[in-house]
Amino acid sequence: MKKVFVTIFVLALALVGFFVLRDQRVDHDAGQVRIVIHDGEYLVGENSLSFSEGDSLFDILKREYSLLCANAAYQPTEDCNELLFGSPVILGIDEVVTNWTSSYFAIYINDEYSTLGVGNVYVEDGDMVRLQVQYLGGE
Amino acid sequence: METRKMIMLAFAISILFVQEQILVFLPNIQFTVVLLIVYSSVFSKKEMFVIIFVYVFLDSMYYGGLNPFYFIPMLLAWSLIPIVHHGLLKRTRNEYVLAVFALMFGFVYGWMFIPFHMIQTSIMNPIPYLLSDLLFEVIMGTTGFLTVLWMYGPLVRLFSLVGDDHLYHARSIRNSEL
C-alpha cells in the first residue's frame, strides 16, 4: 500500500513538473518572417513568408520547404510529424542536408542563437530567421 | 572469466540493448536504470564496468559512429550506477533508497552531457542546455524511480533463481528477503 501511495505522489509531482516545464518551453506571437537558409559556407536561399497566429517556425517551414526530419532514433525520415514530446528535429531543408552527428541546423532568430527547437519557436512580425548548417567535426 | 559468467554478461547486455531499442519511440522512458541497478546487485563492480562499456559502445556505434561527445558522457554517467551502488549505497537492496537514487540519476545523467555539449557547440553558457533538458530529466527520473520501486525486487529475485553461486550476491539474495 505504501508503494502505491509513493507511486501516486511521485507521478502527480512529475506530471505537474512535466506540464509546467513543457509550457515554459513554448514562446508565443504572429505576420511576416524572413527565412534565410545557409549551408555553412554560402547563403542558399532567402524567402519572406507570412504566418498566422499559433504557427510555430516548424509549421511555417513545413508549408514552404521540402523537409527531412529525424525520427525517434535520429535517423532521417520524410515523415515530419510532431514528436511525442518536445520539438521535431529538421535534418534537411530542400537540398541542404545534415546528419545530426557531425552537422545540424542551428537556428538564429535576429542573429541570436535559439535554444528552442523549431516546434517551440514562435516568431514575431518582421523577425529574421537564419537556419544555418553548423559543422561539429568528426563523422 | 568463466564461460558461464561470460554468457550471463552477454545476455545482460543483450537485454539492456534490445529493451532500449524497443522503447526508443518513448523519449527517456526505458528500463536501463532499473536493469543496471539489478545487474549491479548481482554482478561485481568489474563485471559491471564490462557490461556498461560494451553497452555504451554498441549504443554509440548504432546511433552515431562512436561520437565522443555522446560516448564519453554516456560511459561516465552509466558508470556512476555501480560506483554509487557499490560505494556510497553499500550495495543496499532497499527498494526505496534505490528508487530515490534512480530518480536523482535521471537528472545527473542529463547534466553529464552539458560540458560535452558546450564544447561541441562552442556555446559556453550551460543554462540553455540545462533548461531545455530538464523536461527529459523529469521523465527519466520518474521512470527510473517507478521502475526501480516496482521491478527491482522481482528482477533481483529472478536472478537468484539462476542458481549460480559465483554471481556476486546471488547466494545472499536467495538467503534473504528483499
Chai-1 contact restraints between the chains, C-beta under 6 A:
chainA,res_idxA,chainB,res_idxB,connection_type,confidence,min_distance_angstrom,max_distance_angstrom,comment,restraint_id
A,V10,B,F145,contact,1.0,0.0,6.0,A-B,restraint_1
A,A14,B,V138,contact,1.0,0.0,6.0,A-B,restraint_2
A,A14,B,T142,contact,1.0,0.0,6.0,A-B,restraint_3
A,G17,B,V138,contact,1.0,0.0,6.0,A-B,restraint_4
A,F18,B,V138,contact,1.0,0.0,6.0,A-B,restraint_5
A,L21,B,L134,contact,1.0,0.0,6.0,A-B,restraint_6
A,L21,B,L135,contact,1.0,0.0,6.0,A-B,restraint_7
A,A72,B,V24,contact,1.0,0.0,6.0,A-B,restraint_8
A,A72,B,F25,contact,1.0,0.0,6.0,A-B,restraint_9
A,A73,B,V24,contact,1.0,0.0,6.0,A-B,restraint_10
A,F85,B,P27,contact,1.0,0.0,6.0,A-B,restraint_11
A,T101,B,G64,contact,1.0,0.0,6.0,A-B,restraint_12
A,T101,B,N67,contact,1.0,0.0,6.0,A-B,restraint_13
A,T115,B,P128,contact,1.0,0.0,6.0,A-B,restraint_14
A,T115,B,S132,contact,1.0,0.0,6.0,A-B,restraint_15
A,L136,B,Q120,contact,1.0,0.0,6.0,A-B,restraint_16
A,E139,B,G65,contact,1.0,0.0,6.0,A-B,restraint_17
